[in-house]
Amino acid sequence: MESAKSRLAEGKTLFSKFDNISEMNRGWATYYYNALEGEIFLAERLSDKAITLFEDEQPLFLRLEWVPQMILYHFPFTRDTVTRAYQQKGDLDRAFQEYERLTSFDPTSTNRKLIHPLYYYIYID
């Protein structure tokens, strides 16, 4: 846990030094930062903080030639922090709703995500 918190603090310091990076790169850096912070919140059983962290999350800019990033971005463990937070709180209805959101395709949205097949088989105990 101390190592994760140390990396998070290091990321925050680096963020402040790079004001001139592109919006796309800032989006990716924010995504990775939030992913780590969300996992720390879950490990500390701070479910509400994990949920709040991702309330206004916007889809990342994904280019077709970035296949490795696209695959990583859609692995269940990188996209289901909110779902696991609801599960941790004991709110299984909201957890299921969140998995439904992750596995649904909305043709009116500009988010053209790949949906990882493991999302369909996640078991909530």
C-alpha positions as CSV (number, residue, x, y, z in Angstrom):
1,M,0.0,0.0,0.0
2,E,2.8,2.4,0.8
3,S,4.4,1.8,-2.6
4,A,1.1,2.5,-4.3
5,K,0.6,5.7,-2.3
6,S,4.2,6.7,-3.1
7,R,3.6,6.3,-6.8
8,L,0.4,8.3,-6.6
9,A,2.2,11.2,-4.9
10,E,5.0,11.0,-7.5
11,G,2.3,11.1,-10.3
12,K,0.8,14.2,-8.7
13,T,4.2,15.9,-8.6
14,L,4.8,15.1,-12.3
15,F,1.3,16.4,-13.2
16,S,2.2,19.8,-11.9
17,K,5.4,20.0,-14.0
18,F,3.8,19.3,-17.4
19,D,1.3,22.0,-18.1
20,N,2.1,22.1,-21.8
21,I,1.3,18.4,-22.6
22,S,-1.5,17.7,-25.1
23,E,-5.1,17.3,-24.0
24,M,-5.0,13.7,-25.2
25,N,-1.9,12.9,-23.1
26,R,-3.3,14.7,-20.1
27,G,-6.4,12.5,-20.4
28,W,-4.3,9.3,-20.4
29,A,-2.2,10.5,-17.5
30,T,-5.4,11.4,-15.5
31,Y,-6.9,8.0,-16.3
32,Y,-3.9,6.1,-15.0
33,Y,-3.7,8.4,-12.0
34,N,-7.3,7.9,-11.2
35,A,-7.1,4.1,-11.7
36,L,-4.4,3.9,-9.1
37,E,-6.1,6.2,-6.7
38,G,-9.4,4.2,-7.1
39,E,-7.6,0.9,-6.3
40,I,-6.1,2.5,-3.2
41,F,-9.5,3.7,-2.1
42,L,-10.9,0.2,-2.6
43,A,-8.1,-1.4,-0.7
44,E,-8.7,1.0,2.2
45,R,-12.5,0.2,1.9
46,L,-13.3,3.8,1.0
47,S,-16.0,2.8,-1.6
48,D,-17.7,6.2,-1.7
49,K,-14.5,8.0,-2.6
50,A,-13.8,5.4,-5.4
51,I,-17.3,6.0,-6.8
52,T,-17.0,9.8,-6.6
53,L,-13.6,9.7,-8.4
54,F,-15.2,8.2,-11.5
55,E,-18.5,10.0,-11.5
56,D,-17.5,12.4,-14.3
57,E,-15.1,10.2,-16.2
58,Q,-15.0,10.9,-19.9
59,P,-14.0,8.3,-22.5
60,L,-10.4,8.5,-23.5
61,F,-9.3,9.5,-27.0
62,L,-8.5,6.2,-28.7
63,R,-6.8,5.9,-32.0
64,L,-7.1,2.7,-34.0
65,E,-3.3,2.3,-34.2
66,W,-3.1,2.2,-30.4
67,V,-4.2,-1.4,-30.1
68,P,-2.2,-2.1,-26.9
69,Q,-3.7,0.9,-25.1
70,M,-7.2,0.1,-26.4
71,I,-6.9,-3.5,-25.0
72,L,-5.6,-2.4,-21.7
73,Y,-8.2,0.4,-21.4
74,H,-11.0,-2.2,-21.7
75,F,-9.7,-4.9,-19.4
76,P,-12.2,-5.4,-16.6
77,F,-9.8,-4.5,-13.8
78,T,-9.2,-1.1,-15.3
79,R,-12.8,-0.2,-16.0
80,D,-14.8,-1.6,-13.1
81,T,-13.7,0.3,-10.1
82,V,-17.1,1.8,-9.5
83,T,-18.8,-1.6,-9.9
84,R,-16.4,-3.1,-7.3
85,A,-17.0,-0.2,-5.0
86,Y,-20.8,-0.7,-5.1
87,Q,-20.1,-4.4,-4.5
88,Q,-17.9,-3.6,-1.5
89,K,-20.7,-1.4,-0.1
90,G,-23.2,-4.2,-0.5
91,D,-25.2,-2.4,-3.1
92,L,-25.5,-5.3,-5.6
93,D,-28.3,-3.7,-7.6
94,R,-26.1,-0.7,-8.4
95,A,-23.1,-3.0,-9.1
96,F,-25.2,-5.0,-11.6
97,Q,-26.4,-1.7,-13.2
98,E,-22.8,-0.6,-13.6
99,Y,-21.8,-3.9,-15.3
100,E,-24.8,-3.4,-17.6
101,R,-23.5,0.0,-18.5
102,L,-20.0,-1.4,-19.2
103,T,-21.4,-4.1,-21.5
104,S,-24.0,-2.0,-23.3
105,F,-23.4,-0.3,-26.6
106,D,-25.1,3.1,-27.1
107,P,-25.3,4.0,-30.8
108,T,-26.0,7.7,-29.8
109,S,-22.8,8.0,-27.9
110,T,-19.4,9.0,-29.4
111,N,-17.8,6.3,-27.2
112,R,-16.8,3.5,-29.5
113,K,-15.4,1.2,-26.9
114,L,-14.5,-2.4,-27.3
115,I,-16.3,-4.4,-24.7
116,H,-14.1,-7.0,-23.1
117,P,-15.8,-10.4,-23.0
118,L,-14.9,-11.0,-19.3
119,Y,-17.4,-8.3,-18.4
120,Y,-20.2,-10.6,-19.4
121,Y,-19.0,-13.3,-17.0
122,I,-18.0,-11.3,-13.9
123,Y,-19.5,-12.9,-10.8
124,I,-20.6,-10.7,-7.9
125,D,-20.7,-12.7,-4.7
